[in-house]
Amino acid sequence: MQQALAMEPLRNWVKQLNKELNGETPVGAKAITEEQRKVQRLEARVKQLEIEKEILKKATALLMTDSNPFSR
């Protein structure tokens, strides 16, 4: 019984590795392969850039309403 429990992490690792080798990016887990680690870094960067873009859009809209003399 204990041996079966000890093998579970290894089975999970092999399962994740097989998925990554087939091009599937793990969700909620750190990638094993370098390619999938790069995918995770790029996905995080895209998310950060989207957040920054939304902030800039809101700031631009706010500045445009403040500088428009007819908006008051």
Summary of the structure (lengths in Angstrom):
residues: 72
radius of gyration: 22.8
end to end distance: 75.0
largest distance: 77.0
contacts: 140
relative contact order: 0.07
helix: 79%
strand: 0%
